């Protein structure tokens, strides 16, 4: 960028440069006025961002995700009374924060309890150098039934393979695949061929179609919630969706041997 500016300067005619120099201090007035406008605009933008509601939820069509070819990766009972979708980027720090801090409680208290089904969709952002490769690694692990295990490895070890750490993350991904006991020949063949690139792109397209503007973004029932949120906030959205769920859906979501009321009841201690 700096070189381009120098080269452009050299390309101007000499008399043009001299005329500008003769203008003296008056010629600088438009320049300083422009700077003032930029500064004021920046202050206004910062004021807007700081005053904007954080994690503000919007209402969306809960059937939007089922109207596409995007498959995602499902965890829990697909007939659970509340459906949750996450659009996430494996290289996104906020996604890693959510996955390591909030997700363990969500899995134990909401997914395993049969209250929600949870679908993860890849939403790789162009600002992250290695995120597509990470999604590729996870998709190839899914081929051997180990998506969620690879999902955990990628988020737990994000600082070792992200774009700031390396330009070639495959060696890291191989170590995770090996630790998970995958067939390495099968995994590597899949990874090198980018076998599931279409699947990743379909999830990305769904995220954009749904209106997701950042990662992570969640669709909880009919609410779209942007940003990494705590378990308590996540559960509050689930409870609201649960209150609107038909009773027959709550019955279907009950774990074997449980009653519908047990499946629909908020987890104790929350």
Backbone bond lengths (Angstrom), bond angles and torsions (degrees), N, CA, C in turn:
res aa  C-N    CA-C-N  psi(-1)  N-CA   C-N-CA  omega(-1)  CA-C   N-CA-C  phi
1 X - - - 1.458 - - 1.518 110.71 -
2 X 1.342 117.60 -45.17 1.465 121.19 180.00 1.519 110.83 -64.46
3 X 1.315 116.46 -39.74 1.472 120.32 -179.89 1.514 110.52 -63.15
4 X 1.363 115.81 -39.39 1.451 118.50 179.51 1.518 110.88 -61.45
5 X 1.307 117.23 -40.64 1.458 119.91 -179.60 1.525 110.84 -65.38
6 X 1.334 118.12 -40.76 1.469 121.30 178.60 1.518 110.24 -63.35
7 X 1.325 116.80 -45.09 1.452 119.67 -178.53 1.519 111.12 -63.50
8 X 1.309 117.69 -38.97 1.466 120.67 179.22 1.517 110.27 -64.28
9 X 1.347 116.89 -39.83 1.462 121.10 178.81 1.513 111.54 -61.30
10 X 1.295 116.30 -40.68 1.462 119.93 -178.93 1.522 111.52 -68.05
11 X 1.297 116.64 -23.45 1.457 119.65 -176.83 1.512 113.89 -80.94
12 X 1.332 119.20 -8.05 1.469 120.28 -179.51 1.529 111.29 -78.21
13 X 1.328 116.32 153.81 1.464 120.14 178.58 1.518 109.87 -73.08
14 X 1.353 116.84 149.36 1.461 122.08 -175.56 1.518 111.92 -63.72
15 X 1.390 117.65 -39.97 1.461 119.34 -176.17 1.526 111.53 -66.50
16 X 1.346 115.97 -29.35 1.459 119.36 178.29 1.511 109.78 -66.60
17 X 1.304 116.00 -42.65 1.455 121.15 179.08 1.515 110.28 -62.54
18 X 1.362 118.37 -42.93 1.459 122.08 -178.58 1.518 111.43 -65.13
19 X 1.334 117.81 -41.59 1.450 120.76 179.67 1.521 111.09 -60.58
20 X 1.307 116.71 -38.58 1.444 120.31 179.35 1.512 110.42 -67.47
21 X 1.328 116.13 -36.07 1.468 119.96 -179.80 1.513 110.73 -66.82
22 X 1.375 119.59 -35.41 1.448 123.11 -178.24 1.520 112.19 -68.03
23 X 1.295 116.41 -20.56 1.449 119.87 -177.09 1.502 112.92 -65.81
24 X 1.325 118.80 -19.25 1.458 122.95 177.63 1.507 111.48 65.85
25 X 1.320 114.71 -150.05 1.456 121.33 -174.45 1.518 111.99 -67.86
26 X 1.372 116.97 -27.04 1.460 119.13 -179.09 1.519 112.14 -62.33
27 X 1.360 115.71 -30.87 1.456 119.15 -178.02 1.518 111.97 -69.10
28 X 1.318 116.54 -16.43 1.465 120.41 -177.88 1.528 112.47 -86.73
29 X 1.347 116.28 -12.82 1.460 118.70 -176.26 1.532 112.95 -60.28
30 X 1.337 118.63 -47.46 1.469 118.14 177.47 1.529 111.99 -59.95
31 X 1.326 115.61 -34.72 1.478 119.44 -179.69 1.521 110.06 -62.66
32 X 1.371 115.80 -50.28 1.456 119.23 -178.18 1.524 111.34 -66.86
33 X 1.324 116.47 -33.76 1.463 119.55 177.15 1.524 110.62 -63.12
34 X 1.342 114.53 -40.01 1.463 118.72 177.83 1.513 112.26 -63.91
35 X 1.348 115.28 -41.37 1.461 119.65 178.03 1.519 110.68 -61.15
36 X 1.335 115.97 -41.52 1.469 120.58 -179.88 1.521 111.03 -61.34
37 X 1.327 116.36 -41.33 1.468 120.40 178.85 1.521 110.89 -62.76
38 X 1.339 116.15 -43.56 1.465 120.61 -179.85 1.525 110.79 -62.94
39 X 1.342 115.94 -43.09 1.465 119.87 -179.85 1.518 110.83 -62.14
40 X 1.354 116.17 -45.86 1.462 119.95 179.88 1.518 111.47 -62.94
41 X 1.326 116.16 -39.54 1.464 119.90 178.30 1.521 110.45 -63.84
42 X 1.350 115.46 -40.44 1.460 119.42 179.22 1.512 111.91 -64.17
43 X 1.344 116.28 -41.25 1.465 120.10 178.60 1.524 110.05 -63.36
44 X 1.333 115.59 -41.51 1.467 118.97 178.58 1.518 112.34 -62.60
45 X 1.350 115.80 -41.10 1.470 119.89 179.51 1.516 111.21 -64.70
46 X 1.343 115.88 -41.64 1.463 119.21 178.75 1.519 111.27 -64.22
47 X 1.328 116.21 -39.79 1.463 119.93 178.81 1.522 110.39 -62.95
48 X 1.350 116.08 -39.53 1.463 120.03 178.98 1.519 111.56 -64.40
49 X 1.342 115.94 -46.35 1.463 120.07 -178.92 1.518 111.48 -62.89
50 X 1.342 116.33 -42.65 1.454 119.73 -177.40 1.516 112.12 -69.55
51 X 1.351 117.55 -28.63 1.456 120.53 -178.86 1.515 112.77 -91.40
52 X 1.335 117.43 -11.34 1.451 121.21 -178.07 1.514 110.33 -70.14
53 X 1.342 119.18 136.45 1.468 121.46 -179.81 1.520 111.10 -59.93
54 X 1.314 116.81 133.98 1.452 121.42 179.18 1.535 109.50 -87.57
55 X 1.338 117.02 141.79 1.458 122.78 179.19 1.525 111.10 54.51
56 X 1.334 117.35 35.85 1.455 120.85 179.00 1.520 109.36 -70.49
57 X 1.331 116.58 126.57 1.461 121.08 -177.11 1.522 110.67 -88.13
58 X 1.328 116.29 147.91 1.450 122.21 174.27 1.515 108.63 -125.06
59 X 1.327 116.17 157.79 1.461 120.58 -179.09 1.525 109.79 -88.80
60 X 1.324 116.30 133.88 1.462 121.76 -179.97 1.526 109.58 -132.89
61 X 1.309 115.10 165.25 1.459 121.02 176.32 1.527 108.82 -76.12
62 X 1.324 119.17 116.43 1.468 120.35 -177.71 1.522 113.48 -67.25
63 X 1.337 117.80 -16.43 1.462 121.55 -179.29 1.524 113.02 -90.20
64 X 1.341 116.70 -1.96 1.462 119.98 -177.33 1.517 111.66 -59.56
65 X 1.329 116.96 -42.91 1.457 120.83 -175.76 1.520 112.32 -66.31
66 X 1.319 117.39 -29.25 1.465 120.10 -177.72 1.530 112.14 -82.78
67 X 1.339 116.06 -5.67 1.463 119.99 -177.60 1.520 112.28 -95.15
68 X 1.318 117.65 15.54 1.459 121.07 -179.53 1.528 109.65 -129.26
69 X 1.337 114.64 177.34 1.469 119.99 179.16 1.532 111.75 -89.39
70 X 1.316 117.82 -0.73 1.464 120.53 -178.95 1.529 109.73 -68.46
71 X 1.317 115.88 125.52 1.457 120.21 -175.87 1.513 112.74 -92.07
72 X 1.309 117.10 -43.57 1.449 119.64 -175.97 1.528 111.03 67.76
73 X 1.337 115.44 -170.49 1.463 121.90 -179.55 1.523 107.55 -128.82
74 X 1.327 116.37 118.82 1.463 121.20 -171.36 1.515 110.83 -98.91
75 X 1.336 114.41 137.16 1.453 121.96 176.17 1.524 108.18 -126.11
76 X 1.322 117.04 130.81 1.457 121.04 179.07 1.517 113.02 97.00
77 X 1.309 115.11 -176.32 1.462 122.73 -177.97 1.522 110.24 -72.42
78 X 1.340 118.70 117.93 1.464 120.19 -178.78 1.525 112.98 -64.23
79 X 1.342 117.44 -17.18 1.462 121.62 178.99 1.528 112.51 -95.95
80 X 1.327 117.41 12.02 1.465 120.64 178.93 1.529 109.68 -59.52
81 X 1.334 117.96 150.04 1.468 120.74 -175.23 1.521 115.05 -64.06
82 X 1.322 118.25 -25.59 1.466 120.89 179.97 1.523 109.27 -120.42
83 X 1.324 115.49 129.37 1.463 121.26 178.22 1.530 109.27 -100.61
84 X 1.324 115.95 131.22 1.458 121.89 178.88 1.518 109.33 -122.55
85 X 1.319 116.01 135.17 1.464 122.64 176.39 1.523 107.91 -121.34
86 X 1.310 116.40 136.82 1.467 120.84 172.82 1.519 108.98 -118.12
87 X 1.325 117.06 129.05 1.458 122.68 170.24 1.519 106.29 -102.79
88 X 1.330 116.94 117.12 1.463 119.35 -172.51 1.521 111.81 -142.33
89 X 1.322 113.85 157.61 1.461 124.66 179.15 1.532 106.59 -117.97
90 X 1.319 116.58 123.93 1.470 119.66 -175.33 1.533 112.79 -62.03
91 X 1.329 116.92 -23.88 1.462 119.44 -178.54 1.536 112.60 -95.47
92 X 1.304 117.09 -0.52 1.459 122.33 -179.28 1.534 110.52 -76.70
93 X 1.344 118.77 121.87 1.466 121.17 -179.50 1.526 113.22 -60.33
94 X 1.343 117.51 -38.16 1.467 120.02 179.34 1.527 111.00 -66.21
95 X 1.334 116.85 -33.82 1.473 120.64 177.21 1.523 110.18 -66.61
96 X 1.334 116.09 -40.39 1.465 120.22 178.09 1.523 110.14 -65.20
97 X 1.323 116.68 -39.44 1.466 120.83 177.98 1.524 110.23 -59.75
98 X 1.327 116.27 -47.07 1.462 120.04 179.65 1.526 111.18 -64.00
99 X 1.327 116.14 -44.51 1.465 120.68 -176.52 1.521 112.36 -63.56
100 X 1.317 117.05 -35.03 1.468 120.01 -176.44 1.523 113.22 -90.38
101 X 1.346 118.03 -27.09 1.461 120.12 -175.42 1.532 113.79 -101.82
102 X 1.314 117.50 -45.73 1.470 120.91 -174.98 1.526 113.28 -94.92
103 X 1.317 116.47 -36.85 1.460 120.12 -171.21 1.529 114.66 -62.79
104 X 1.333 120.13 -37.48 1.482 118.02 178.66 1.527 112.76 -57.40
105 X 1.328 118.34 -41.94 1.465 121.11 177.65 1.522 111.49 -68.58
106 X 1.339 116.37 -37.38 1.465 120.16 178.02 1.518 110.57 -61.72
107 X 1.322 116.34 -43.22 1.461 120.10 179.75 1.525 111.28 -63.96
108 X 1.313 116.19 -46.96 1.467 120.37 -175.46 1.526 112.33 -70.00
109 X 1.336 117.04 -42.78 1.459 120.75 -169.07 1.527 114.72 -99.13
110 X 1.325 116.93 -16.73 1.455 119.26 -178.12 1.520 113.60 -121.61
111 X 1.338 116.63 -44.35 1.474 119.68 -178.99 1.522 110.45 -76.00
112 X 1.337 116.74 -54.62 1.469 119.93 -178.84 1.524 111.88 -64.35
113 X 1.328 117.53 -24.92 1.468 121.42 179.14 1.523 112.10 -80.07
114 X 1.330 117.63 -4.38 1.462 120.83 177.87 1.512 114.13 80.74
115 X 1.326 117.87 12.68 1.465 121.21 -177.56 1.521 111.56 -82.72
116 X 1.350 117.47 -37.42 1.465 120.69 179.85 1.520 110.88 -130.80
117 X 1.321 114.77 152.22 1.467 120.89 163.69 1.518 105.80 -103.74
118 X 1.317 116.30 146.98 1.466 120.75 -170.66 1.516 108.99 -128.81
119 X 1.323 116.29 121.79 1.461 121.00 179.87 1.521 109.89 -118.69
120 X 1.320 115.81 124.89 1.469 122.86 177.70 1.520 108.79 -97.10
121 X 1.338 116.04 128.99 1.469 121.78 174.85 1.524 109.35 -120.64
122 X 1.320 116.24 133.73 1.469 121.33 175.29 1.520 110.04 -66.03
123 X 1.329 115.36 132.65 1.468 121.41 173.63 1.529 107.22 -135.12
124 X 1.352 117.23 70.04 1.472 121.12 -175.34 1.519 111.82 -69.88
125 X 1.318 116.52 124.79 1.459 121.83 -179.36 1.527 110.45 -92.79
126 X 1.323 115.87 142.33 1.467 120.52 -176.07 1.526 112.79 -66.74
127 X 1.329 118.23 -19.00 1.468 120.44 -179.48 1.525 112.01 -73.85
128 X 1.320 117.55 -11.20 1.467 121.34 -178.28 1.526 110.06 -106.91
129 X 1.317 115.46 118.80 1.461 122.02 -171.64 1.536 113.06 -64.44
130 X 1.330 117.57 -40.32 1.469 120.16 -170.30 1.524 114.54 -107.69
131 X 1.316 117.23 8.64 1.464 118.44 -173.77 1.527 113.49 -68.41
132 X 1.351 117.14 -35.15 1.465 118.85 177.85 1.522 110.74 -64.09
133 X 1.335 116.71 -40.98 1.465 119.53 178.60 1.525 110.96 -63.47
134 X 1.330 116.63 -35.53 1.463 120.09 178.84 1.529 110.73 -66.92
135 X 1.325 116.48 -43.57 1.466 119.74 176.62 1.522 110.73 -61.57
136 X 1.324 116.09 -37.91 1.458 122.22 177.23 1.534 110.74 -62.77
137 X 1.327 116.07 -44.20 1.465 120.98 179.34 1.523 111.23 -62.56
138 X 1.332 116.29 -40.97 1.459 120.62 -179.54 1.527 111.59 -69.26
139 X 1.337 116.96 -39.26 1.462 120.79 179.04 1.523 110.89 -63.58
140 X 1.326 115.74 -38.55 1.471 119.18 179.27 1.520 111.60 -73.00
141 X 1.326 117.06 -26.65 1.466 120.07 173.06 1.524 110.23 -71.57
142 X 1.329 116.11 -35.64 1.470 120.65 177.50 1.519 111.24 -61.36
143 X 1.322 116.71 -32.41 1.469 120.88 178.55 1.524 110.93 -57.42
144 X 1.331 116.78 -25.64 1.462 121.92 178.48 1.532 111.69 -110.43
145 X 1.342 115.55 20.40 1.453 120.31 175.11 1.515 115.28 74.83
146 X 1.341 117.56 24.73 1.461 120.24 -175.50 1.535 112.35 -127.72
147 X 1.325 117.55 32.80 1.461 118.52 -179.86 1.517 111.82 -60.95
148 X 1.314 117.73 -51.27 1.462 120.22 -173.21 1.523 111.73 -67.00
149 X 1.321 116.31 -32.00 1.464 119.26 175.49 1.531 110.84 -66.74
150 X 1.351 115.98 -40.75 1.468 119.53 176.87 1.526 110.22 -69.48
151 X 1.305 116.87 -38.46 1.470 122.67 175.18 1.528 110.04 -52.36
152 X 1.320 116.87 -46.78 1.469 120.70 -179.59 1.523 111.52 -66.46
153 X 1.317 116.68 -41.58 1.464 120.57 179.59 1.532 110.84 -62.13
154 X 1.325 116.28 -44.53 1.463 120.73 -177.35 1.525 111.75 -63.16
155 X 1.313 116.79 -42.17 1.461 118.93 179.71 1.525 112.34 -75.18
156 X 1.313 117.11 -38.15 1.466 119.74 179.54 1.528 112.36 -67.12
157 X 1.333 116.69 -31.27 1.461 122.01 -176.09 1.527 112.56 -109.86
158 X 1.314 117.19 21.97 1.463 121.45 -173.37 1.524 113.64 -54.21
159 X 1.332 116.73 -36.29 1.468 119.89 -177.14 1.520 112.97 -70.60
160 X 1.328 118.17 -11.23 1.464 121.26 -178.95 1.524 113.03 -92.80
161 X 1.336 116.85 -23.06 1.467 118.69 -175.72 1.523 113.62 -120.67
162 X 1.329 118.47 -5.79 1.471 118.85 -175.58 1.533 112.10 -66.25
163 X 1.317 115.96 174.45 1.458 121.01 -173.93 1.513 115.02 -63.28
164 X 1.329 117.15 -21.94 1.460 120.14 177.05 1.521 111.60 -81.74
165 X 1.323 116.31 -23.37 1.461 120.48 -177.61 1.525 112.67 -88.26
166 X 1.340 116.79 -34.65 1.464 119.66 -175.49 1.525 110.65 -159.86
167 X 1.331 115.07 154.69 1.459 120.82 172.80 1.525 110.98 -98.08
168 X 1.311 117.14 -7.36 1.465 121.37 179.72 1.535 109.23 -132.96
169 X 1.335 117.40 85.37 1.461 120.63 -173.32 1.530 115.01 -79.84
170 X 1.317 118.00 -4.00 1.462 120.29 -173.38 1.520 112.10 -56.58
171 X 1.334 117.62 -40.77 1.470 119.71 -178.31 1.523 111.07 -59.57
172 X 1.327 117.17 -39.16 1.457 120.47 176.72 1.522 110.89 -64.68
173 X 1.330 115.84 -45.42 1.460 119.68 -179.30 1.528 111.06 -62.26
174 X 1.325 116.06 -38.07 1.470 119.99 177.58 1.525 110.97 -60.69
175 X 1.334 116.65 -39.90 1.465 119.39 -179.31 1.524 110.74 -65.71
176 X 1.339 117.54 -35.53 1.461 120.13 178.13 1.528 110.37 -69.96
177 X 1.337 116.07 -41.74 1.461 120.29 179.25 1.531 110.93 -62.11
178 X 1.317 115.40 -40.60 1.469 120.07 179.11 1.525 110.52 -66.11
179 X 1.328 116.73 -41.31 1.463 120.77 -180.00 1.527 111.64 -65.13
180 X 1.339 116.63 -27.56 1.463 120.75 179.06 1.521 112.46 -84.48
181 X 1.324 116.32 -1.94 1.458 120.34 177.88 1.514 114.25 77.03
182 X 1.326 117.82 25.70 1.458 120.50 179.68 1.520 111.12 -74.94
183 X 1.317 115.32 155.77 1.456 121.22 170.17 1.527 106.64 -69.88
184 X 1.325 116.88 109.18 1.459 120.02 -170.02 1.524 113.15 -69.42
185 X 1.318 117.56 -35.12 1.464 119.50 177.97 1.526 110.28 -63.13
186 X 1.317 115.99 -44.39 1.467 120.38 179.68 1.526 110.99 -65.44
187 X 1.329 116.12 -44.21 1.466 119.50 -178.72 1.527 111.20 -64.20
188 X 1.341 117.07 -44.46 1.460 120.33 -177.20 1.523 111.83 -67.85
189 X 1.337 116.94 -38.78 1.467 120.07 177.29 1.525 110.16 -61.12
190 X 1.321 115.42 -43.22 1.466 121.32 178.06 1.521 110.65 -63.27
191 X 1.327 116.44 -46.17 1.470 121.69 -177.23 1.521 110.95 -63.21
192 X 1.317 117.57 -48.27 1.465 121.47 -177.24 1.532 111.90 -64.97
193 X 1.337 116.33 -32.21 1.466 120.46 -179.48 1.526 112.39 -82.92
194 X 1.339 116.50 -7.74 1.482 121.25 -175.59 1.522 109.04 50.33
195 X 1.321 113.58 49.70 1.462 121.95 -170.89 1.526 113.39 -58.29
196 X 1.303 117.17 -33.45 1.473 119.80 -174.00 1.536 112.64 -109.32
197 X 1.316 115.83 27.83 1.457 119.79 179.47 1.526 111.46 -60.22
198 X 1.325 117.22 -39.18 1.467 120.54 179.90 1.523 110.89 -64.20
199 X 1.316 116.46 -36.43 1.467 120.55 179.14 1.532 110.43 -65.63
200 X 1.317 116.79 -42.07 1.458 121.43 179.22 1.523 110.08 -64.84
201 X 1.331 116.73 -43.29 1.461 120.82 179.73 1.528 111.48 -64.30
202 X 1.334 116.76 -35.02 1.467 120.15 178.87 1.524 110.59 -65.31
203 X 1.323 116.69 -39.66 1.465 119.85 177.50 1.524 110.93 -67.95
204 X 1.330 115.89 -39.85 1.458 119.99 177.07 1.523 110.55 -60.61
205 X 1.327 116.71 -43.05 1.464 121.11 179.76 1.528 110.74 -64.28
206 X 1.324 116.74 -38.29 1.463 120.44 178.00 1.523 111.07 -63.91
207 X 1.333 116.77 -41.79 1.468 120.41 179.06 1.518 110.42 -59.40
208 X 1.334 116.52 -45.22 1.464 120.58 -179.83 1.521 111.19 -67.10
209 X 1.317 116.60 -40.66 1.465 120.81 179.52 1.525 111.11 -65.31
210 X 1.323 116.22 -34.38 1.462 120.97 -179.29 1.520 112.43 -74.47
211 X 1.339 116.71 -16.56 1.455 120.61 179.54 1.514 113.97 95.82
212 X 1.327 117.30 13.67 1.466 120.19 177.81 1.523 108.73 -66.39
213 X 1.341 116.50 129.05 1.450 120.05 -177.13 1.511 113.91 -114.55
214 X 1.325 117.76 -0.09 1.458 121.29 179.46 1.522 109.06 -159.38
215 X 1.320 115.43 171.66 1.459 119.90 176.12 1.521 109.21 -122.53
216 X 1.345 116.66 141.59 1.461 124.69 -9.40 1.523 111.23 -76.87
217 X 1.317 115.97 158.34 1.461 123.07 169.84 1.524 106.96 -131.11
218 X 1.320 115.87 137.55 1.460 121.30 -177.65 1.528 110.29 -117.87
219 X 1.324 115.41 142.96 1.459 121.48 167.47 1.517 105.46 -112.29
220 X 1.333 116.48 112.26 1.464 122.91 -177.70 1.520 107.06 -116.39
221 X 1.319 116.49 104.04 1.456 119.72 -172.43 1.509 109.50 65.70
222 X 1.337 116.55 -113.63 1.468 120.82 179.54 1.525 112.02 -107.51
223 X 1.323 117.78 8.48 1.455 121.26 -177.39 1.525 111.85 -107.71
224 X 1.337 115.59 131.74 1.453 120.31 172.90 1.525 108.04 -99.94
225 X 1.329 115.42 123.54 1.460 121.60 -174.10 1.525 109.22 -121.06
226 X 1.342 118.45 115.67 1.465 120.21 179.84 1.524 112.09 -88.22
227 X 1.323 115.58 148.04 1.463 121.15 171.71 1.519 114.26 94.12
228 X 1.333 114.54 161.01 1.457 121.44 176.95 1.527 108.82 -72.17
229 X 1.329 117.30 126.70 1.464 120.66 -178.11 1.524 109.95 -125.80
230 X 1.312 114.91 158.84 1.463 120.91 -179.95 1.525 110.57 -73.76
231 X 1.325 116.17 166.10 1.465 119.90 177.15 1.523 110.84 -60.05
232 X 1.332 117.38 -42.91 1.466 120.46 -177.65 1.528 111.61 -60.45
233 X 1.340 117.67 -42.93 1.461 120.46 178.50 1.529 110.64 -67.93
234 X 1.326 115.36 -40.43 1.462 119.95 178.55 1.523 109.58 -60.01
235 X 1.323 116.91 -46.06 1.466 121.38 -177.87 1.524 111.70 -66.32
236 X 1.336 116.74 -33.11 1.460 119.78 178.14 1.531 110.41 -62.46
237 X 1.340 116.57 -40.43 1.466 119.96 176.47 1.525 110.71 -66.99
238 X 1.318 116.89 -38.73 1.466 120.92 178.10 1.526 109.95 -63.75
239 X 1.320 117.22 -43.81 1.471 120.80 179.80 1.520 110.93 -60.84
240 X 1.337 116.75 -40.00 1.465 120.35 178.47 1.528 110.62 -64.50
241 X 1.327 116.34 -42.42 1.466 120.40 178.83 1.520 110.58 -67.47
242 X 1.324 116.24 -36.24 1.460 121.55 -179.11 1.522 111.19 -65.20
243 X 1.324 115.79 -35.91 1.464 120.08 179.90 1.525 111.75 -66.02
244 X 1.343 116.39 -24.94 1.461 121.28 -179.97 1.517 113.01 -94.68
245 X 1.332 116.87 -8.35 1.466 120.65 -176.55 1.526 110.23 -72.65
246 X 1.345 117.68 138.32 1.470 120.46 175.89 1.521 110.63 -59.53
247 X 1.306 116.66 148.83 1.469 119.93 -178.00 1.521 112.38 -63.01
248 X 1.349 117.13 -33.85 1.462 118.09 179.61 1.519 110.83 -66.94
249 X 1.370 117.23 -30.12 1.460 120.39 176.46 1.514 110.00 -67.82
250 X 1.336 116.99 -39.07 1.457 120.73 178.17 1.520 110.39 -63.74
251 X 1.334 116.38 -37.39 1.467 119.78 179.34 1.515 111.03 -66.60
252 X 1.346 116.36 -40.91 1.465 119.94 178.84 1.521 111.20 -64.88
253 X 1.329 116.79 -31.88 1.456 120.69 -177.26 1.505 113.78 -78.50
254 X 1.331 118.05 -11.18 1.456 120.17 -177.65 1.514 111.21 -65.65
255 X 1.308 116.07 139.23 1.456 120.82 176.90 1.516 108.69 -69.16
256 X 1.346 118.53 157.25 1.457 121.38 179.85 1.521 111.10 -52.36
257 X 1.351 115.74 128.53 1.450 120.16 178.54 1.510 113.59 88.78
258 X 1.336 117.85 -9.03 1.456 121.58 179.76 1.519 109.88 -93.44
259 X 1.315 115.84 159.27 1.454 120.76 173.68 1.511 108.49 -92.55
260 X 1.346 116.63 163.20 1.454 120.16 178.89 1.521 110.44 -62.99
261 X 1.326 115.65 -35.96 1.469 118.58 -179.46 1.508 111.16 -63.56
262 X 1.337 116.72 -37.04 1.461 120.29 -179.93 1.517 110.40 -66.59
263 X 1.327 116.74 -39.64 1.468 119.83 -179.22 1.518 110.84 -68.48
264 X 1.339 116.48 -33.46 1.448 120.25 -175.88 1.520 113.11 -86.02
265 X 1.316 117.52 -13.56 1.460 120.21 -175.91 1.509 110.58 -75.68
266 X 1.351 117.07 140.04 1.472 120.22 176.53 1.523 110.67 -62.05
267 X 1.330 116.17 145.24 1.463 120.30 -179.94 1.522 109.57 -62.49
268 X 1.302 116.92 138.82 1.457 121.42 -178.96 1.521 110.75 -69.60
269 X 1.320 113.88 148.16 1.458 119.42 176.27 1.498 114.25 84.39
270 X 1.359 117.09 3.22 1.464 119.47 -178.42 1.504 109.38 -96.70
